[in-house]
Amino acid sequence: MDDGPSAATRPIVRRSASRRPLILTVTDAWHPQVNGVVRTIEATHRELTRGGYDCDVITPLEFATLPCPGYREIRLSLLPYRSVARRIEACEPAAIHIATEGPLGQAARRWCAAHGVAFTTAYHTRFPQYLRAMFGVRESWVYSFLRWFHAPASQVLVPSDQIERELGAWGIRHTARWTRGVDLDVFSPRADASPHVKDLAHPRFLYVGRVSVEKNIEAFLKLDLPGSKIVAGVGPARQLLAGRFPEAHFIGLLEPEELAQLYSSVDAMVFPSLTDTFGLVMLEAMACGTPVAAFPVPGPLDAVGGSDGAALDSDLRRAALRALKIDRARCRVWAERFSWRAATEQFLAHQKWIEAGA
């Protein structure tokens, strides 16, 4: 059980008017993970800081944790309520955003509800589809939990129309748009070939992301395609997939600069996932001039649907081969529509300020 609210818990103390407004994010997903949630929080905080705000983040690094079943990179914090309460009160935030539905998110939600403090939440991960794929859990059970968790939020921030409709069909209707962006300075076309693939035959097809069952990577690796297949990322299915598909090249986790070089060195990025809410890696690839092949499902439809720099098809092989014919310049033009500054302005517009005039 959680250790519950302490008798010493107090409402937030009003901050000095001269201090920059501080926005607090609470997340169960953080380093050393590299995923869409972490990248989104980091990029948003960077833009907020540039815009005159201070930022703080409560993460599992501050707590005793256990690995999440099926997703060991995510650490589940143990009995975090009192520590979360102390952290919230100490930083005196002007706004609170709860990014994830795990133990830290639940602790922050509980504190806000107990003190009548408004907060926003986000829907980053399609847990109903993920848990069904991983463990066979009924989607209706997971949606019941999500309705409960997000109910007291002033707004649930979602990345797309598709996800908004999906949540609405399950009774979560107080949603607002918070799209995603791409760092166009880091992710840009590079002339120098990545050392990870320079000796591999063309055409080169790349997957980037977590190497796990819910990402449907096997659908990519089973395709009858010419040239080479590359998988960049880590996760629990890497050893199994590397054993089953020895012709594929598994190169692990890369830093952003290395990843930009890799994107620029391949002929197409294949995104086989059926469960992502958005798929930042598709925009990163296109910012580097690399066409994308994907299924026409939520995530790809929202990130690259309507782009002439991507090929979406229910036949993933056909999409991958079509992507090879796409003019790489078109990809960069599409990616330039997505900036973190614009996404952060959306985020700010939805915040409920704790102090009047903050």
C-alpha positions as CSV (number, residue, x, y, z in Angstrom):
1,M,0.0,0.0,0.0
2,D,1.0,3.6,-0.5
3,D,2.2,5.3,2.7
4,G,-0.7,7.9,2.4
5,P,-0.8,11.6,3.0
6,S,1.2,12.9,6.0
7,A,-0.3,15.1,8.7
8,A,2.3,17.7,7.8
9,T,1.1,18.0,4.2
10,R,0.3,21.6,3.4
11,P,-1.0,23.5,0.5
12,I,1.6,25.1,-1.8
13,V,3.1,28.3,-0.4
14,R,2.6,31.3,-2.6
15,R,5.9,32.2,-4.3
16,S,7.6,35.5,-4.7
17,A,6.2,37.5,-7.6
18,S,9.7,38.2,-8.8
19,R,10.5,34.5,-9.4
20,R,10.1,32.9,-12.8
21,P,7.0,30.6,-12.9
22,L,8.0,27.0,-12.4
23,I,6.3,24.1,-14.2
24,L,6.6,20.7,-12.6
25,T,6.4,17.5,-14.6
26,V,5.9,14.1,-12.9
27,T,7.0,11.1,-14.9
28,D,7.6,7.4,-14.4
29,A,9.6,7.3,-17.6
30,W,13.0,8.8,-17.4
31,H,16.7,8.1,-18.1
32,P,18.4,5.8,-18.8
33,Q,15.4,5.1,-21.0
34,V,15.4,6.7,-24.4
35,N,11.9,6.9,-25.7
36,G,9.2,9.2,-26.9
37,V,8.0,10.2,-23.4
38,V,11.5,11.2,-22.3
39,R,12.4,13.0,-25.5
40,T,9.1,14.9,-25.3
41,I,9.6,16.0,-21.8
42,E,13.2,17.1,-22.4
43,A,12.4,19.0,-25.5
44,T,9.4,20.7,-23.9
45,H,11.4,21.7,-20.9
46,R,14.2,23.1,-23.1
47,E,11.6,25.3,-25.0
48,L,9.9,26.4,-21.7
49,T,13.3,27.5,-20.3
50,R,14.0,29.5,-23.4
51,G,10.6,31.1,-23.0
52,G,11.2,32.3,-19.5
53,Y,9.9,29.5,-17.4
54,D,11.7,27.3,-14.8
55,C,11.2,23.6,-15.0
56,D,11.5,20.7,-12.5
57,V,10.8,17.0,-12.9
58,I,10.0,14.2,-10.4
59,T,11.4,10.9,-11.8
60,P,12.1,7.4,-10.5
61,L,15.8,8.3,-10.1
62,E,14.8,9.8,-6.7
63,F,13.1,6.6,-5.4
64,A,13.7,2.9,-4.6
65,T,12.3,1.1,-7.6
66,L,11.4,-2.3,-9.1
67,P,11.5,-3.1,-12.8
68,C,8.2,-3.0,-14.6
69,P,7.1,-6.5,-15.8
70,G,7.7,-6.8,-19.5
71,Y,9.4,-3.4,-19.7
72,R,12.4,-3.6,-17.4
73,E,13.8,-0.2,-18.5
74,I,10.8,1.4,-16.7
75,R,11.3,1.5,-13.0
76,L,8.3,1.5,-10.7
77,S,8.8,3.7,-7.7
78,L,7.9,2.1,-4.3
79,L,5.6,3.9,-1.8
80,P,6.3,7.3,-3.3
81,Y,3.5,9.4,-1.9
82,R,5.1,11.3,1.0
83,S,8.3,12.0,-1.0
84,V,6.3,13.2,-3.9
85,A,4.2,15.5,-1.6
86,R,7.4,16.9,-0.1
87,R,8.9,17.5,-3.5
88,I,5.8,19.3,-4.8
89,E,5.6,21.6,-1.8
90,A,9.3,22.3,-1.9
91,C,9.4,23.5,-5.5
92,E,6.2,25.5,-5.3
93,P,5.2,25.0,-8.9
94,A,3.0,27.4,-10.9
95,A,1.6,24.4,-12.8
96,I,1.7,20.7,-12.5
97,H,1.8,18.2,-15.4
98,I,1.5,14.5,-14.8
99,A,3.1,12.7,-17.8
100,T,2.5,9.0,-16.9
101,E,0.0,6.8,-15.2
102,G,2.5,4.9,-13.0
103,P,3.2,5.1,-9.2
104,L,4.7,8.6,-9.4
105,G,1.8,9.8,-11.6
106,Q,-0.7,8.3,-9.2
107,A,1.0,9.9,-6.2
108,A,1.0,13.3,-7.8
109,R,-2.6,12.9,-8.8
110,R,-3.6,12.0,-5.3
111,W,-1.8,15.0,-3.8
112,C,-3.4,17.4,-6.3
113,A,-6.9,15.9,-5.6
114,A,-6.4,16.2,-1.9
115,H,-5.4,19.9,-2.1
116,G,-7.8,21.0,-4.9
117,V,-4.9,21.8,-7.2
118,A,-5.6,21.6,-10.9
119,F,-3.2,19.6,-13.2
120,T,-2.9,18.2,-16.7
121,T,-2.1,14.7,-17.7
122,A,-0.9,13.2,-21.0
123,Y,-1.6,10.1,-23.0
124,H,1.8,9.0,-24.4
125,T,1.4,5.2,-24.5
126,R,-1.5,3.1,-25.9
127,F,-1.4,0.8,-22.9
128,P,-4.6,-1.1,-23.8
129,Q,-3.1,-2.3,-27.1
130,Y,0.4,-2.7,-25.5
131,L,-0.8,-4.9,-22.6
132,R,-3.0,-6.9,-25.0
133,A,0.0,-7.6,-27.2
134,M,2.3,-8.4,-24.3
135,F,0.1,-10.3,-21.9
136,G,-3.3,-10.8,-23.4
137,V,-4.9,-8.3,-21.0
138,R,-8.4,-7.2,-22.0
139,E,-8.4,-3.7,-23.4
140,S,-11.7,-2.8,-21.6
141,W,-9.9,-3.4,-18.2
142,V,-7.1,-1.1,-19.1
143,Y,-9.5,1.6,-20.4
144,S,-11.4,1.4,-17.1
145,F,-8.2,2.2,-15.2
146,L,-7.3,5.1,-17.7
147,R,-10.8,6.6,-17.2
148,W,-10.2,6.6,-13.4
149,F,-6.7,8.0,-13.6
150,H,-7.4,10.8,-16.0
151,A,-10.9,11.8,-14.7
152,P,-9.7,14.6,-12.3
153,A,-7.3,16.1,-14.8
154,S,-8.3,19.5,-16.1
155,Q,-7.3,18.2,-19.6
156,V,-5.7,15.1,-21.0
157,L,-3.1,16.1,-23.6
158,V,-3.1,13.9,-26.7
159,P,-0.9,14.0,-29.8
160,S,-3.5,13.5,-32.5
161,D,-7.1,13.4,-33.7
162,Q,-6.9,9.6,-34.0
163,I,-6.0,9.2,-30.3
164,E,-8.6,11.8,-29.3
165,R,-11.3,9.8,-31.0
166,E,-10.0,6.5,-29.6
167,L,-10.1,7.8,-26.0
168,G,-13.4,9.5,-26.5
169,A,-15.0,6.1,-27.6
170,W,-14.0,4.8,-24.1
171,G,-15.4,7.7,-22.2
172,I,-12.3,10.0,-21.9
173,R,-13.5,13.1,-23.6
174,H,-11.8,16.0,-21.8
175,T,-8.8,15.9,-24.2
176,A,-6.7,18.7,-25.7
177,R,-4.2,18.7,-28.5
178,W,-0.5,18.5,-27.7
179,T,1.4,17.5,-30.9
180,R,5.0,16.5,-31.1
181,G,8.1,18.1,-32.7
182,V,11.5,17.3,-34.0
183,D,14.9,19.0,-33.3
184,L,15.6,20.2,-36.8
185,D,19.1,21.3,-36.0
186,V,20.2,17.8,-34.7
187,F,18.1,15.8,-37.2
188,S,19.2,17.1,-40.6
189,P,20.7,15.5,-43.7
190,R,24.3,14.4,-43.2
191,A,26.8,13.8,-46.0
192,D,29.1,11.5,-44.0
193,A,28.1,7.9,-43.9
194,S,27.4,6.2,-40.5
195,P,30.2,3.8,-39.6
196,H,27.5,1.3,-38.5
197,V,26.2,0.7,-42.0
198,K,28.8,2.0,-44.5
199,D,29.7,-1.5,-45.6
200,L,26.1,-2.7,-45.9
201,A,24.4,-3.2,-49.3
202,H,21.8,-0.9,-50.6
203,P,18.9,-0.5,-50.4
204,R,19.2,-0.1,-46.6
205,F,16.0,-0.4,-44.5
206,L,16.1,0.8,-40.9
207,Y,14.0,0.4,-37.8
208,V,14.6,2.7,-34.9
209,G,13.0,2.2,-31.5
210,R,12.5,-0.1,-28.6
211,V,13.1,-3.7,-29.5
212,S,10.1,-5.3,-28.0
213,V,7.1,-7.4,-28.9
214,E,4.6,-4.5,-29.0
215,K,6.6,-2.7,-31.6
216,N,5.8,-5.5,-34.2
217,I,9.4,-5.5,-35.4
218,E,9.1,-9.1,-36.6
219,A,6.7,-7.8,-39.3
220,F,9.6,-5.8,-40.7
221,L,12.3,-8.4,-40.3
222,K,10.1,-11.1,-42.1
223,L,9.7,-8.9,-45.2
224,D,11.2,-10.2,-48.4
225,L,13.3,-7.1,-49.3
226,P,16.5,-6.5,-51.2
227,G,19.6,-5.0,-49.6
228,S,20.0,-4.8,-45.8
229,K,17.9,-4.5,-42.7
230,I,19.1,-2.6,-39.7
231,V,17.6,-2.4,-36.2
232,A,18.7,0.5,-33.9
233,G,17.6,0.3,-30.3
234,V,17.5,-1.9,-27.2
235,G,14.9,-3.9,-25.5
236,P,13.9,-7.4,-24.2
237,A,13.3,-8.9,-27.6
238,R,16.6,-8.1,-29.1
239,Q,18.4,-11.4,-28.4
240,L,15.4,-13.4,-29.6
241,L,15.0,-11.4,-32.8
242,A,18.8,-11.4,-33.5
243,G,18.7,-15.2,-33.2
244,R,15.7,-15.6,-35.5
245,F,16.9,-13.1,-38.1
246,P,20.7,-13.4,-38.3
247,E,20.8,-11.6,-41.6
248,A,19.6,-8.4,-39.9
249,H,22.1,-6.0,-38.3
250,F,21.4,-5.0,-34.7
251,I,23.4,-1.9,-33.7
252,G,22.0,-0.9,-30.3
253,L,21.3,2.5,-28.8
254,L,22.7,5.6,-30.4
255,E,23.1,9.2,-29.4
256,P,21.1,11.8,-31.3
257,E,24.0,13.0,-33.5
258,E,24.9,9.3,-34.3
259,L,21.2,8.6,-35.0
260,A,20.9,11.5,-37.4
261,Q,24.0,10.2,-39.3
262,L,22.4,6.8,-39.4
263,Y,19.1,8.1,-40.7
264,S,20.9,9.9,-43.5
265,S,22.8,6.8,-44.5
266,V,19.8,4.5,-45.1
267,D,17.3,4.5,-48.0
268,A,14.1,4.1,-46.0
269,M,12.9,3.9,-42.4
270,V,10.3,1.2,-41.7
271,F,8.0,1.7,-38.8
272,P,6.0,-1.5,-38.2
273,S,4.3,-0.5,-35.0
274,L,0.5,-0.8,-34.6
275,T,0.3,0.5,-31.1
276,D,2.2,3.9,-31.0
277,T,0.4,7.1,-30.2
278,F,2.6,9.1,-32.6
279,G,6.1,7.9,-33.4
280,L,8.7,10.6,-33.1
281,V,11.3,8.6,-34.9
282,M,9.4,8.9,-38.2
283,L,9.7,12.7,-38.0
284,E,13.4,12.4,-37.1
285,A,14.0,10.2,-40.1
286,M,12.2,12.6,-42.4
287,A,14.0,15.6,-41.0
288,C,17.2,13.8,-42.2
289,G,15.7,13.3,-45.7
290,T,14.8,9.6,-45.2
291,P,11.4,8.4,-46.5
292,V,9.2,6.4,-44.1
293,A,7.2,3.2,-44.7
294,A,4.5,2.3,-42.2
295,F,1.0,0.8,-41.8
296,P,-2.0,3.2,-42.1
297,V,-2.8,3.2,-38.4
298,P,-2.9,5.8,-35.5
299,G,0.6,7.1,-35.1
300,P,1.8,7.0,-38.7
301,L,-1.4,8.5,-39.9
302,D,-1.0,11.4,-37.6
303,A,2.8,11.9,-37.9
304,V,3.2,11.4,-41.6
305,G,-0.2,10.7,-43.1
306,G,-0.8,13.0,-46.1
307,S,2.9,13.5,-46.6
308,D,4.4,12.8,-50.0
309,G,7.6,11.8,-48.1
310,A,6.0,8.6,-46.6
311,A,4.4,5.5,-47.9
312,L,1.5,4.0,-45.9
313,D,0.1,0.7,-46.9
314,S,-1.5,-2.3,-45.2
315,D,1.1,-4.3,-47.2
316,L,4.3,-3.2,-45.4
317,R,6.6,-4.7,-48.1
318,R,4.8,-2.7,-50.7
319,A,5.1,0.4,-48.6
320,A,8.9,-0.2,-48.1
321,L,9.5,-0.6,-51.8
322,R,7.4,2.5,-52.6
323,A,9.4,4.5,-50.1
324,L,12.6,3.9,-52.1
325,K,11.1,6.0,-55.0
326,I,10.4,9.1,-52.8
327,D,12.4,12.3,-53.4
328,R,14.3,12.8,-50.1
329,A,13.9,16.6,-50.3
330,R,10.1,16.1,-49.8
331,C,10.8,14.4,-46.5
332,R,12.6,17.3,-45.0
333,V,9.9,19.8,-46.1
334,W,7.3,17.8,-44.2
335,A,9.4,17.5,-41.1
336,E,9.9,21.2,-41.0
337,R,6.2,21.6,-40.2
338,F,6.8,20.1,-36.7
339,S,8.8,22.3,-34.3
340,W,9.1,21.8,-30.6
341,R,8.4,25.5,-30.1
342,A,5.0,25.2,-31.6
343,A,4.3,22.0,-29.6
344,T,5.4,23.8,-26.4
345,E,3.1,26.7,-27.1
346,Q,0.2,24.2,-27.3
347,F,1.4,22.7,-24.0
348,L,1.5,26.1,-22.3
349,A,-2.0,27.0,-23.5
350,H,-3.5,24.1,-21.6
351,Q,-1.8,24.6,-18.3
352,K,-3.9,25.6,-15.3
353,W,-1.9,28.0,-13.2
354,I,-1.9,27.5,-9.4
355,E,-1.2,31.1,-8.6
356,A,-3.2,33.9,-10.2
357,G,-1.0,35.9,-12.6
358,A,1.8,33.2,-12.6
